[in-house]
């Protein structure tokens, strides 16, 4: 039996296992990318909500300053 005949099935088996591992890794990376995409959407929504909240807080501060100034003016 030649050396090529004895090692060929072993090399093919190793390559098959490497390919199978690569396919599993691809699936996992796709799953991670999907989850990261969903997280990015959620973070964008949170960011927008925080911007609106900050704007509302600033409006309340202005309103409160106006309210306080009315009480400070002599009647």
N, CA, C and O atoms as a Tripos MOL2 file, in Angstrom:
@<TRIPOS>MOLECULE
protein
  300   299    75     0     0
PROTEIN
NO_CHARGES

@<TRIPOS>ATOM
      1 N           0.8500   -1.1730    0.0000 N.3       1 UNK1
      2 CA          0.0000    0.0000    0.0000 C.3       1 UNK1
      3 C           0.8950    1.2350    0.0000 C.2       1 UNK1
      4 O           1.8530    1.3130    0.7690 O.2       1 UNK1
      5 N           0.5830    2.1930   -0.8590 N.am      2 UNK2
      6 CA          1.4000    3.3970   -0.9350 C.3       2 UNK2
      7 C           1.0080    4.3700    0.1640 C.2       2 UNK2
      8 O          -0.0620    4.2630    0.7630 O.2       2 UNK2
      9 N           1.8920    5.3160    0.4130 N.am      3 UNK3
     10 CA          1.6270    6.3060    1.4640 C.3       3 UNK3
     11 C           0.4190    7.1490    1.1150 C.2       3 UNK3
     12 O          -0.3680    7.5070    1.9920 O.2       3 UNK3
     13 N           0.2640    7.4730   -0.1730 N.am      4 UNK4
     14 CA         -0.8690    8.2800   -0.6050 C.3       4 UNK4
     15 C          -2.1920    7.5740   -0.3230 C.2       4 UNK4
     16 O          -3.1740    8.2200    0.0420 O.2       4 UNK4
     17 N          -2.2210    6.2720   -0.4880 N.am      5 UNK5
     18 CA         -3.4450    5.4990   -0.2730 C.3       5 UNK5
     19 C          -3.8280    5.4660    1.2050 C.2       5 UNK5
     20 O          -5.0150    5.4190    1.5260 O.2       5 UNK5
     21 N          -2.8630    5.4890    2.0950 N.am      6 UNK6
     22 CA         -3.1900    5.4290    3.5200 C.3       6 UNK6
     23 C          -3.5130    6.7960    4.1020 C.2       6 UNK6
     24 O          -4.2870    6.8850    5.0550 O.2       6 UNK6
     25 N          -2.9440    7.8560    3.5600 N.am      7 UNK7
     26 CA         -3.1930    9.1860    4.1320 C.3       7 UNK7
     27 C          -4.3470    9.9140    3.4720 C.2       7 UNK7
     28 O          -4.9030   10.8330    4.0720 O.2       7 UNK7
     29 N          -4.7210    9.5470    2.2840 N.am      8 UNK8
     30 CA         -5.7810   10.2440    1.5510 C.3       8 UNK8
     31 C          -7.1100   10.2500    2.3120 C.2       8 UNK8
     32 O          -7.7110   11.3170    2.4330 O.2       8 UNK8
     33 N          -7.5930    9.1410    2.8230 N.am      9 UNK9
     34 CA         -8.8550    9.1830    3.5700 C.3       9 UNK9
     35 C          -8.7420   10.0380    4.8280 C.2       9 UNK9
     36 O          -9.7070   10.7020    5.2060 O.2       9 UNK9
     37 N          -7.5930   10.0350    5.4760 N.am     10 UNK10
     38 CA         -7.4080   10.8330    6.6840 C.3      10 UNK10
     39 C          -7.4730   12.3140    6.3440 C.2      10 UNK10
     40 O          -8.1110   13.0820    7.0640 O.2      10 UNK10
     41 N          -6.8330   12.7220    5.2760 N.am     11 UNK11
     42 CA         -6.8540   14.1220    4.8670 C.3      11 UNK11
     43 C          -8.2800   14.5320    4.4950 C.2      11 UNK11
     44 O          -8.7320   15.6170    4.8610 O.2      11 UNK11
     45 N          -8.9770   13.6780    3.7780 N.am     12 UNK12
     46 CA        -10.3610   13.9940    3.4010 C.3      12 UNK12
     47 C         -11.2450   14.1140    4.6350 C.2      12 UNK12
     48 O         -12.1050   14.9910    4.7040 O.2      12 UNK12
     49 N         -11.0360   13.2440    5.5960 N.am     13 UNK13
     50 CA        -11.8120   13.3070    6.8370 C.3      13 UNK13
     51 C         -11.5370   14.6090    7.5770 C.2      13 UNK13
     52 O         -12.4590   15.2580    8.0710 O.2      13 UNK13
     53 N         -10.2730   14.9830    7.6500 N.am     14 UNK14
     54 CA         -9.9140   16.2330    8.3220 C.3      14 UNK14
     55 C         -10.5320   17.4210    7.5920 C.2      14 UNK14
     56 O         -11.0730   18.3240    8.2300 O.2      14 UNK14
     57 N         -10.4570   17.4300    6.2790 N.am     15 UNK15
     58 CA        -11.0390   18.5240    5.5080 C.3      15 UNK15
     59 C         -12.5540   18.5940    5.6730 C.2      15 UNK15
     60 O         -13.1200   19.6830    5.7640 O.2      15 UNK15
     61 N         -13.2040   17.4500    5.7100 N.am     16 UNK16
     62 CA        -14.6490   17.4270    5.9350 C.3      16 UNK16
     63 C         -14.9960   18.0110    7.2910 C.2      16 UNK16
     64 O         -15.9570   18.7700    7.4200 O.2      16 UNK16
     65 N         -14.2210   17.6600    8.2900 N.am     17 UNK17
     66 CA        -14.4670   18.1940    9.6350 C.3      17 UNK17
     67 C         -14.2160   19.6940    9.6880 C.2      17 UNK17
     68 O         -14.9620   20.4330   10.3310 O.2      17 UNK17
     69 N         -13.1710   20.1360    9.0130 N.am     18 UNK18
     70 CA        -12.8840   21.5770    8.9710 C.3      18 UNK18
     71 C         -14.0180   22.3150    8.2750 C.2      18 UNK18
     72 O         -14.4510   23.3710    8.7360 O.2      18 UNK18
     73 N         -14.4950   21.7660    7.1770 N.am     19 UNK19
     74 CA        -15.6100   22.3890    6.4580 C.3      19 UNK19
     75 C         -16.8700   22.4280    7.3160 C.2      19 UNK19
     76 O         -17.5810   23.4330    7.3360 O.2      19 UNK19
     77 N         -17.1450   21.3410    8.0210 N.am     20 UNK20
     78 CA        -18.3190   21.2970    8.8970 C.3      20 UNK20
     79 C         -18.1880   22.3330   10.0070 C.2      20 UNK20
     80 O         -19.1570   23.0120   10.3480 O.2      20 UNK20
     81 N         -16.9920   22.4500   10.5680 N.am     21 UNK21
     82 CA        -16.7550   23.4460   11.6090 C.3      21 UNK21
     83 C         -16.9540   24.8480   11.0440 C.2      21 UNK21
     84 O         -17.5590   25.6960   11.7010 O.2      21 UNK21
     85 N         -16.4630   25.0990    9.8540 N.am     22 UNK22
     86 CA        -16.6390   26.4000    9.2140 C.3      22 UNK22
     87 C         -18.0980   26.7360    9.0020 C.2      22 UNK22
     88 O         -18.5080   27.8780    9.2080 O.2      22 UNK22
     89 N         -18.8920   25.7550    8.5930 N.am     23 UNK23
     90 CA        -20.3210   25.9800    8.3910 C.3      23 UNK23
     91 C         -21.0130   26.3150    9.7050 C.2      23 UNK23
     92 O         -21.8590   27.2080    9.7560 O.2      23 UNK23
     93 N         -20.6500   25.5930   10.7750 N.am     24 UNK24
     94 CA        -21.2370   25.8910   12.0840 C.3      24 UNK24
     95 C         -20.8480   27.2900   12.5440 C.2      24 UNK24
     96 O         -21.6680   28.0200   13.0990 O.2      24 UNK24
     97 N         -19.5960   27.6550   12.3120 N.am     25 UNK25
     98 CA        -19.1410   28.9850   12.7120 C.3      25 UNK25
     99 C         -19.8700   30.0630   11.9110 C.2      25 UNK25
    100 O         -20.2330   31.1040   12.4580 O.2      25 UNK25
    101 N         -20.0870   29.8180   10.6180 N.am     26 UNK26
    102 CA        -20.8220   30.7810    9.7950 C.3      26 UNK26
    103 C         -22.2310   30.9990   10.3440 C.2      26 UNK26
    104 O         -22.7050   32.1330   10.4220 O.2      26 UNK26
    105 N         -22.8930   29.9150   10.7220 N.am     27 UNK27
    106 CA        -24.2440   30.0190   11.2710 C.3      27 UNK27
    107 C         -24.2390   30.8110   12.5680 C.2      27 UNK27
    108 O         -25.1240   31.6330   12.8070 O.2      27 UNK27
    109 N         -23.2430   30.5600   13.3980 N.am     28 UNK28
    110 CA        -23.1690   31.2910   14.6740 C.3      28 UNK28
    111 C         -22.8930   32.7680   14.4410 C.2      28 UNK28
    112 O         -23.4850   33.6230   15.1000 O.2      28 UNK28
    113 N         -21.9970   33.0730   13.5070 N.am     29 UNK29
    114 CA        -21.7200   34.4720   13.2020 C.3      29 UNK29
    115 C         -22.9620   35.1590   12.6520 C.2      29 UNK29
    116 O         -23.2300   36.3130   12.9860 O.2      29 UNK29
    117 N         -23.7150   34.4690   11.8190 N.am     30 UNK30
    118 CA        -24.9580   35.0430   11.3030 C.3      30 UNK30
    119 C         -25.9270   35.3270   12.4450 C.2      30 UNK30
    120 O         -26.5820   36.3690   12.4620 O.2      30 UNK30
    121 N         -26.0180   34.4070   13.3930 N.am     31 UNK31
    122 CA        -26.9030   34.6100   14.5410 C.3      31 UNK31
    123 C         -26.4400   35.8070   15.3700 C.2      31 UNK31
    124 O         -27.2570   36.6090   15.8220 O.2      31 UNK31
    125 N         -25.1440   35.9210   15.5660 N.am     32 UNK32
    126 CA        -24.6040   37.0540   16.3240 C.3      32 UNK32
    127 C         -24.8860   38.3600   15.5820 C.2      32 UNK32
    128 O         -25.2830   39.3490   16.1990 O.2      32 UNK32
    129 N         -24.6860   38.3720   14.2830 N.am     33 UNK33
    130 CA        -24.9590   39.5780   13.4910 C.3      33 UNK33
    131 C         -26.4340   39.9610   13.5770 C.2      33 UNK33
    132 O         -26.7670   41.1430   13.6680 O.2      33 UNK33
    133 N         -27.3070   38.9740   13.5470 N.am     34 UNK34
    134 CA        -28.7390   39.2440   13.6580 C.3      34 UNK34
    135 C         -29.0560   39.8830   15.0020 C.2      34 UNK34
    136 O         -29.7780   40.8780   15.0730 O.2      34 UNK34
    137 N         -28.5110   39.3060   16.0640 N.am     35 UNK35
    138 CA        -28.7650   39.8540   17.3970 C.3      35 UNK35
    139 C         -28.1930   41.2500   17.5380 C.2      35 UNK35
    140 O         -28.8310   42.1250   18.1240 O.2      35 UNK35
    141 N         -26.9920   41.4720   17.0060 N.am     36 UNK36
    142 CA        -26.3910   42.8050   17.0800 C.3      36 UNK36
    143 C         -27.2110   43.8170   16.2920 C.2      36 UNK36
    144 O         -27.3450   44.9690   16.7040 O.2      36 UNK36
    145 N         -27.7560   43.3900   15.1650 N.am     37 UNK37
    146 CA        -28.6190   44.2730   14.3880 C.3      37 UNK37
    147 C         -29.8600   44.6750   15.1670 C.2      37 UNK37
    148 O         -30.2600   45.8390   15.1510 O.2      37 UNK37
    149 N         -30.4680   43.7120   15.8490 N.am     38 UNK38
    150 CA        -31.6470   44.0110   16.6690 C.3      38 UNK38
    151 C         -31.2860   44.9420   17.8190 C.2      38 UNK38
    152 O         -32.0460   45.8520   18.1510 O.2      38 UNK38
    153 N         -30.1310   44.7130   18.4230 N.am     39 UNK39
    154 CA        -29.6920   45.5700   19.5200 C.3      39 UNK39
    155 C         -29.4380   46.9940   19.0190 C.2      39 UNK39
    156 O         -29.7400   47.9660   19.7120 O.2      39 UNK39
    157 N         -28.8860   47.1070   17.8180 N.am     40 UNK40
    158 CA        -28.6190   48.4240   17.2600 C.3      40 UNK40
    159 C         -29.9280   49.1930   17.0510 C.2      40 UNK40
    160 O         -30.0050   50.3880   17.3370 O.2      40 UNK40
    161 N         -30.9420   48.5050   16.5560 N.am     41 UNK41
    162 CA        -32.2510   49.1410   16.3590 C.3      41 UNK41
    163 C         -32.8020   49.6090   17.6990 C.2      41 UNK41
    164 O         -33.2980   50.7290   17.8190 O.2      41 UNK41
    165 N         -32.7090   48.7410   18.7050 N.am     42 UNK42
    166 CA        -33.2280   49.1070   20.0270 C.3      42 UNK42
    167 C         -32.4590   50.2830   20.6130 C.2      42 UNK42
    168 O         -33.0550   51.1800   21.2100 O.2      42 UNK42
    169 N         -31.1350   50.2850   20.4440 N.am     43 UNK43
    170 CA        -30.3340   51.3980   20.9590 C.3      43 UNK43
    171 C         -30.6730   52.7010   20.2400 C.2      43 UNK43
    172 O         -30.7040   53.7630   20.8610 O.2      43 UNK43
    173 N         -30.9230   52.6230   18.9510 N.am     44 UNK44
    174 CA        -31.3360   53.8180   18.2080 C.3      44 UNK44
    175 C         -32.6620   54.3530   18.7540 C.2      44 UNK44
    176 O         -32.8310   55.5640   18.9000 O.2      44 UNK44
    177 N         -33.5950   53.4570   19.0530 N.am     45 UNK45
    178 CA        -34.8800   53.8810   19.6120 C.3      45 UNK45
    179 C         -34.6920   54.5290   20.9770 C.2      45 UNK45
    180 O         -35.3020   55.5550   21.2760 O.2      45 UNK45
    181 N         -33.8490   53.9250   21.7980 N.am     46 UNK46
    182 CA        -33.5720   54.4840   23.1230 C.3      46 UNK46
    183 C         -32.9250   55.8580   22.9890 C.2      46 UNK46
    184 O         -33.2670   56.7860   23.7220 O.2      46 UNK46
    185 N         -31.9940   55.9840   22.0560 N.am     47 UNK47
    186 CA        -31.3190   57.2600   21.8290 C.3      47 UNK47
    187 C         -32.3250   58.3350   21.4290 C.2      47 UNK47
    188 O         -32.2690   59.4600   21.9250 O.2      47 UNK47
    189 N         -33.2370   57.9870   20.5400 N.am     48 UNK48
    190 CA        -34.2610   58.9480   20.1140 C.3      48 UNK48
    191 C         -35.1560   59.3310   21.2870 C.2      48 UNK48
    192 O         -35.5220   60.4960   21.4450 O.2      48 UNK48
    193 N         -35.5010   58.3550   22.0960 N.am     49 UNK49
    194 CA        -36.3560   58.6180   23.2560 C.3      49 UNK49
    195 C         -35.6380   59.5310   24.2550 C.2      49 UNK49
    196 O         -36.2500   60.4230   24.8430 O.2      49 UNK49
    197 N         -34.3440   59.2990   24.4370 N.am     50 UNK50
    198 CA        -33.5690   60.1520   25.3450 C.3      50 UNK50
    199 C         -33.4870   61.5740   24.8080 C.2      50 UNK50
    200 O         -33.5590   62.5310   25.5780 O.2      50 UNK50
    201 N         -33.3390   61.7180   23.5090 N.am     51 UNK51
    202 CA        -33.3110   63.0620   22.9210 C.3      51 UNK51
    203 C         -34.6260   63.7930   23.1830 C.2      51 UNK51
    204 O         -34.6280   64.9710   23.5410 O.2      51 UNK51
    205 N         -35.7380   63.0920   23.0020 N.am     52 UNK52
    206 CA        -37.0540   63.7150   23.2490 C.3      52 UNK52
    207 C         -37.2000   64.0760   24.7240 C.2      52 UNK52
    208 O         -37.7000   65.1490   25.0610 O.2      52 UNK52
    209 N         -36.7630   63.1820   25.5930 N.am     53 UNK53
    210 CA        -36.8590   63.4380   27.0300 C.3      53 UNK53
    211 C         -36.0160   64.6430   27.4260 C.2      53 UNK53
    212 O         -36.4500   65.4770   28.2210 O.2      53 UNK53
    213 N         -34.8200   64.7300   26.8760 N.am     54 UNK54
    214 CA        -33.9510   65.8630   27.1800 C.3      54 UNK54
    215 C         -34.5920   67.1720   26.7150 C.2      54 UNK54
    216 O         -34.5410   68.1810   27.4190 O.2      54 UNK54
    217 N         -35.1870   67.1470   25.5420 N.am     55 UNK55
    218 CA        -35.8600   68.3440   25.0380 C.3      55 UNK55
    219 C         -37.0170   68.7350   25.9550 C.2      55 UNK55
    220 O         -37.2230   69.9200   26.2200 O.2      55 UNK55
    221 N         -37.7630   67.7640   26.4340 N.am     56 UNK56
    222 CA        -38.8780   68.0470   27.3410 C.3      56 UNK56
    223 C         -38.3770   68.6230   28.6590 C.2      56 UNK56
    224 O         -38.9850   69.5440   29.2040 O.2      56 UNK56
    225 N         -37.2810   68.0900   29.1700 N.am     57 UNK57
    226 CA        -36.7120   68.6000   30.4180 C.3      57 UNK57
    227 C         -36.2660   70.0500   30.2340 C.2      57 UNK57
    228 O         -36.4890   70.8870   31.1090 O.2      57 UNK57
    229 N         -35.6460   70.3420   29.1130 N.am     58 UNK58
    230 CA        -35.2230   71.7200   28.8540 C.3      58 UNK58
    231 C         -36.4280   72.6560   28.7710 C.2      58 UNK58
    232 O         -36.3750   73.7810   29.2690 O.2      58 UNK58
    233 N         -37.5100   72.1980   28.1470 N.am     59 UNK59
    234 CA        -38.7370   73.0010   28.0850 C.3      59 UNK59
    235 C         -39.2900   73.2440   29.4820 C.2      59 UNK59
    236 O         -39.7240   74.3510   29.8000 O.2      59 UNK59
    237 N         -39.2740   72.2210   30.3050 N.am     60 UNK60
    238 CA        -39.7670   72.3720   31.6790 C.3      60 UNK60
    239 C         -38.9170   73.3670   32.4520 C.2      60 UNK60
    240 O         -39.4470   74.1440   33.2460 O.2      60 UNK60
    241 N         -37.6190   73.3550   32.2350 N.am     61 UNK61
    242 CA        -36.7490   74.3190   32.9140 C.3      61 UNK61
    243 C         -37.1100   75.7460   32.5200 C.2      61 UNK61
    244 O         -37.1880   76.6350   33.3680 O.2      61 UNK61
    245 N         -37.3270   75.9560   31.2270 N.am     62 UNK62
    246 CA        -37.7120   77.2900   30.7550 C.3      62 UNK62
    247 C         -39.0420   77.6920   31.3830 C.2      62 UNK62
    248 O         -39.1900   78.8110   31.8750 O.2      62 UNK62
    249 N         -40.0040   76.7800   31.3640 N.am     63 UNK63
    250 CA        -41.3130   77.0650   31.9580 C.3      63 UNK63
    251 C         -41.1840   77.3760   33.4410 C.2      63 UNK63
    252 O         -41.8530   78.2810   33.9400 O.2      63 UNK63
    253 N         -40.3490   76.6510   34.1440 N.am     64 UNK64
    254 CA        -40.1760   76.8610   35.5800 C.3      64 UNK64
    255 C         -39.5170   78.2110   35.8480 C.2      64 UNK64
    256 O         -39.8870   78.9110   36.7910 O.2      64 UNK64
    257 N         -38.5450   78.5730   35.0220 N.am     65 UNK65
    258 CA        -37.9040   79.8890   35.2000 C.3      65 UNK65
    259 C         -38.9220   81.0110   34.9970 C.2      65 UNK65
    260 O         -38.9430   81.9830   35.7530 O.2      65 UNK65
    261 N         -39.7590   80.8710   33.9770 N.am     66 UNK66
    262 CA        -40.7990   81.8730   33.7410 C.3      66 UNK66
    263 C         -41.7790   81.9280   34.9100 C.2      66 UNK66
    264 O         -42.1940   83.0070   35.3340 O.2      66 UNK66
    265 N         -42.1350   80.7770   35.4150 N.am     67 UNK67
    266 CA        -43.0520   80.6860   36.5420 C.3      67 UNK67
    267 C         -42.4470   81.3770   37.7680 C.2      67 UNK67
    268 O         -43.1290   82.1400   38.4530 O.2      67 UNK67
    269 N         -41.1710   81.1090   38.0390 N.am     68 UNK68
    270 CA        -40.4970   81.7290   39.1880 C.3      68 UNK68
    271 C         -40.3830   83.2440   39.0140 C.2      68 UNK68
    272 O         -40.5320   84.0030   39.9720 O.2      68 UNK68
    273 N         -40.1200   83.6680   37.7900 N.am     69 UNK69
    274 CA        -39.9600   85.1090   37.5730 C.3      69 UNK69
    275 C         -41.2740   85.8540   37.8080 C.2      69 UNK69
    276 O         -41.2570   87.0150   38.2170 O.2      69 UNK69
    277 N         -42.3900   85.2130   37.5610 N.am     70 UNK70
    278 CA        -43.6870   85.8500   37.8110 C.3      70 UNK70
    279 C         -43.9020   86.1040   39.2910 C.2      70 UNK70
    280 O         -44.4970   87.1120   39.6710 O.2      70 UNK70
    281 N         -43.4250   85.2030   40.1220 N.am     71 UNK71
    282 CA        -43.6000   85.3640   41.5590 C.3      71 UNK71
    283 C         -42.6100   86.3690   42.1380 C.2      71 UNK71
    284 O         -42.8600   86.9280   43.2050 O.2      71 UNK71
    285 N         -41.5410   86.5980   41.4850 N.am     72 UNK72
    286 CA        -40.5320   87.5460   41.9770 C.3      72 UNK72
    287 C         -40.8940   88.9770   41.6390 C.2      72 UNK72
    288 O         -40.4470   89.9020   42.3170 O.2      72 UNK72
    289 N         -41.6970   89.1800   40.6010 N.am     73 UNK73
    290 CA        -42.0840   90.5380   40.2250 C.3      73 UNK73
    291 C         -43.0260   91.1150   41.2680 C.2      73 UNK73
    292 O         -43.9130   90.4300   41.7770 O.2      73 UNK73
    293 N         -42.8170   92.3870   41.5740 N.am     74 UNK74
    294 CA        -43.7380   93.0090   42.5440 C.3      74 UNK74
    295 C         -45.1380   93.1570   41.9590 C.2      74 UNK74
    296 O         -45.3050   93.4450   40.7740 O.2      74 UNK74
    297 N         -46.1020   92.9610   42.7820 N.am     75 UNK75
    298 CA        -47.4940   93.0210   42.3300 C.3      75 UNK75
    299 C         -48.0270   94.4230   42.3550 C.2      75 UNK75
    300 O         -49.1850   94.6500   42.0050 O.2      75 UNK75
@<TRIPOS>BOND
     1     1     2 1
     2     2     3 1
     3     3     4 2
     4     3     5 am
     5     5     6 1
     6     6     7 1
     7     7     8 2
     8     7     9 am
     9     9    10 1
    10    10    11 1
    11    11    12 2
    12    11    13 am
    13    13    14 1
    14    14    15 1
    15    15    16 2
    16    15    17 am
    17    17    18 1
    18    18    19 1
    19    19    20 2
    20    19    21 am
    21    21    22 1
    22    22    23 1
    23    23    24 2
    24    23    25 am
    25    25    26 1
    26    26    27 1
    27    27    28 2
    28    27    29 am
    29    29    30 1
    30    30    31 1
    31    31    32 2
    32    31    33 am
    33    33    34 1
    34    34    35 1
    35    35    36 2
    36    35    37 am
    37    37    38 1
    38    38    39 1
    39    39    40 2
    40    39    41 am
    41    41    42 1
    42    42    43 1
    43    43    44 2
    44    43    45 am
    45    45    46 1
    46    46    47 1
    47    47    48 2
    48    47    49 am
    49    49    50 1
    50    50    51 1
    51    51    52 2
    52    51    53 am
    53    53    54 1
    54    54    55 1
    55    55    56 2
    56    55    57 am
    57    57    58 1
    58    58    59 1
    59    59    60 2
    60    59    61 am
    61    61    62 1
    62    62    63 1
    63    63    64 2
    64    63    65 am
    65    65    66 1
    66    66    67 1
    67    67    68 2
    68    67    69 am
    69    69    70 1
    70    70    71 1
    71    71    72 2
    72    71    73 am
    73    73    74 1
    74    74    75 1
    75    75    76 2
    76    75    77 am
    77    77    78 1
    78    78    79 1
    79    79    80 2
    80    79    81 am
    81    81    82 1
    82    82    83 1
    83    83    84 2
    84    83    85 am
    85    85    86 1
    86    86    87 1
    87    87    88 2
    88    87    89 am
    89    89    90 1
    90    90    91 1
    91    91    92 2
    92    91    93 am
    93    93    94 1
    94    94    95 1
    95    95    96 2
    96    95    97 am
    97    97    98 1
    98    98    99 1
    99    99   100 2
   100    99   101 am
   101   101   102 1
   102   102   103 1
   103   103   104 2
   104   103   105 am
   105   105   106 1
   106   106   107 1
   107   107   108 2
   108   107   109 am
   109   109   110 1
   110   110   111 1
   111   111   112 2
   112   111   113 am
   113   113   114 1
   114   114   115 1
   115   115   116 2
   116   115   117 am
   117   117   118 1
   118   118   119 1
   119   119   120 2
   120   119   121 am
   121   121   122 1
   122   122   123 1
   123   123   124 2
   124   123   125 am
   125   125   126 1
   126   126   127 1
   127   127   128 2
   128   127   129 am
   129   129   130 1
   130   130   131 1
   131   131   132 2
   132   131   133 am
   133   133   134 1
   134   134   135 1
   135   135   136 2
   136   135   137 am
   137   137   138 1
   138   138   139 1
   139   139   140 2
   140   139   141 am
   141   141   142 1
   142   142   143 1
   143   143   144 2
   144   143   145 am
   145   145   146 1
   146   146   147 1
   147   147   148 2
   148   147   149 am
   149   149   150 1
   150   150   151 1
   151   151   152 2
   152   151   153 am
   153   153   154 1
   154   154   155 1
   155   155   156 2
   156   155   157 am
   157   157   158 1
   158   158   159 1
   159   159   160 2
   160   159   161 am
   161   161   162 1
   162   162   163 1
   163   163   164 2
   164   163   165 am
   165   165   166 1
   166   166   167 1
   167   167   168 2
   168   167   169 am
   169   169   170 1
   170   170   171 1
   171   171   172 2
   172   171   173 am
   173   173   174 1
   174   174   175 1
   175   175   176 2
   176   175   177 am
   177   177   178 1
   178   178   179 1
   179   179   180 2
   180   179   181 am
   181   181   182 1
   182   182   183 1
   183   183   184 2
   184   183   185 am
   185   185   186 1
   186   186   187 1
   187   187   188 2
   188   187   189 am
   189   189   190 1
   190   190   191 1
   191   191   192 2
   192   191   193 am
   193   193   194 1
   194   194   195 1
   195   195   196 2
   196   195   197 am
   197   197   198 1
   198   198   199 1
   199   199   200 2
   200   199   201 am
   201   201   202 1
   202   202   203 1
   203   203   204 2
   204   203   205 am
   205   205   206 1
   206   206   207 1
   207   207   208 2
   208   207   209 am
   209   209   210 1
   210   210   211 1
   211   211   212 2
   212   211   213 am
   213   213   214 1
   214   214   215 1
   215   215   216 2
   216   215   217 am
   217   217   218 1
   218   218   219 1
   219   219   220 2
   220   219   221 am
   221   221   222 1
   222   222   223 1
   223   223   224 2
   224   223   225 am
   225   225   226 1
   226   226   227 1
   227   227   228 2
   228   227   229 am
   229   229   230 1
   230   230   231 1
   231   231   232 2
   232   231   233 am
   233   233   234 1
   234   234   235 1
   235   235   236 2
   236   235   237 am
   237   237   238 1
   238   238   239 1
   239   239   240 2
   240   239   241 am
   241   241   242 1
   242   242   243 1
   243   243   244 2
   244   243   245 am
   245   245   246 1
   246   246   247 1
   247   247   248 2
   248   247   249 am
   249   249   250 1
   250   250   251 1
   251   251   252 2
   252   251   253 am
   253   253   254 1
   254   254   255 1
   255   255   256 2
   256   255   257 am
   257   257   258 1
   258   258   259 1
   259   259   260 2
   260   259   261 am
   261   261   262 1
   262   262   263 1
   263   263   264 2
   264   263   265 am
   265   265   266 1
   266   266   267 1
   267   267   268 2
   268   267   269 am
   269   269   270 1
   270   270   271 1
   271   271   272 2
   272   271   273 am
   273   273   274 1
   274   274   275 1
   275   275   276 2
   276   275   277 am
   277   277   278 1
   278   278   279 1
   279   279   280 2
   280   279   281 am
   281   281   282 1
   282   282   283 1
   283   283   284 2
   284   283   285 am
   285   285   286 1
   286   286   287 1
   287   287   288 2
   288   287   289 am
   289   289   290 1
   290   290   291 1
   291   291   292 2
   292   291   293 am
   293   293   294 1
   294   294   295 1
   295   295   296 2
   296   295   297 am
   297   297   298 1
   298   298   299 1
   299   299   300 2
@<TRIPOS>SUBSTRUCTURE
     1 UNK1         2 RESIDUE 1 A UNK
     2 UNK2         6 RESIDUE 1 A UNK
     3 UNK3        10 RESIDUE 1 A UNK
     4 UNK4        14 RESIDUE 1 A UNK
     5 UNK5        18 RESIDUE 1 A UNK
     6 UNK6        22 RESIDUE 1 A UNK
     7 UNK7        26 RESIDUE 1 A UNK
     8 UNK8        30 RESIDUE 1 A UNK
     9 UNK9        34 RESIDUE 1 A UNK
    10 UNK10       38 RESIDUE 1 A UNK
    11 UNK11       42 RESIDUE 1 A UNK
    12 UNK12       46 RESIDUE 1 A UNK
    13 UNK13       50 RESIDUE 1 A UNK
    14 UNK14       54 RESIDUE 1 A UNK
    15 UNK15       58 RESIDUE 1 A UNK
    16 UNK16       62 RESIDUE 1 A UNK
    17 UNK17       66 RESIDUE 1 A UNK
    18 UNK18       70 RESIDUE 1 A UNK
    19 UNK19       74 RESIDUE 1 A UNK
    20 UNK20       78 RESIDUE 1 A UNK
    21 UNK21       82 RESIDUE 1 A UNK
    22 UNK22       86 RESIDUE 1 A UNK
    23 UNK23       90 RESIDUE 1 A UNK
    24 UNK24       94 RESIDUE 1 A UNK
    25 UNK25       98 RESIDUE 1 A UNK
    26 UNK26      102 RESIDUE 1 A UNK
    27 UNK27      106 RESIDUE 1 A UNK
    28 UNK28      110 RESIDUE 1 A UNK
    29 UNK29      114 RESIDUE 1 A UNK
    30 UNK30      118 RESIDUE 1 A UNK
    31 UNK31      122 RESIDUE 1 A UNK
    32 UNK32      126 RESIDUE 1 A UNK
    33 UNK33      130 RESIDUE 1 A UNK
    34 UNK34      134 RESIDUE 1 A UNK
    35 UNK35      138 RESIDUE 1 A UNK
    36 UNK36      142 RESIDUE 1 A UNK
    37 UNK37      146 RESIDUE 1 A UNK
    38 UNK38      150 RESIDUE 1 A UNK
    39 UNK39      154 RESIDUE 1 A UNK
    40 UNK40      158 RESIDUE 1 A UNK
    41 UNK41      162 RESIDUE 1 A UNK
    42 UNK42      166 RESIDUE 1 A UNK
    43 UNK43      170 RESIDUE 1 A UNK
    44 UNK44      174 RESIDUE 1 A UNK
    45 UNK45      178 RESIDUE 1 A UNK
    46 UNK46      182 RESIDUE 1 A UNK
    47 UNK47      186 RESIDUE 1 A UNK
    48 UNK48      190 RESIDUE 1 A UNK
    49 UNK49      194 RESIDUE 1 A UNK
    50 UNK50      198 RESIDUE 1 A UNK
    51 UNK51      202 RESIDUE 1 A UNK
    52 UNK52      206 RESIDUE 1 A UNK
    53 UNK53      210 RESIDUE 1 A UNK
    54 UNK54      214 RESIDUE 1 A UNK
    55 UNK55      218 RESIDUE 1 A UNK
    56 UNK56      222 RESIDUE 1 A UNK
    57 UNK57      226 RESIDUE 1 A UNK
    58 UNK58      230 RESIDUE 1 A UNK
    59 UNK59      234 RESIDUE 1 A UNK
    60 UNK60      238 RESIDUE 1 A UNK
    61 UNK61      242 RESIDUE 1 A UNK
    62 UNK62      246 RESIDUE 1 A UNK
    63 UNK63      250 RESIDUE 1 A UNK
    64 UNK64      254 RESIDUE 1 A UNK
    65 UNK65      258 RESIDUE 1 A UNK
    66 UNK66      262 RESIDUE 1 A UNK
    67 UNK67      266 RESIDUE 1 A UNK
    68 UNK68      270 RESIDUE 1 A UNK
    69 UNK69      274 RESIDUE 1 A UNK
    70 UNK70      278 RESIDUE 1 A UNK
    71 UNK71      282 RESIDUE 1 A UNK
    72 UNK72      286 RESIDUE 1 A UNK
    73 UNK73      290 RESIDUE 1 A UNK
    74 UNK74      294 RESIDUE 1 A UNK
    75 UNK75      298 RESIDUE 1 A UNK
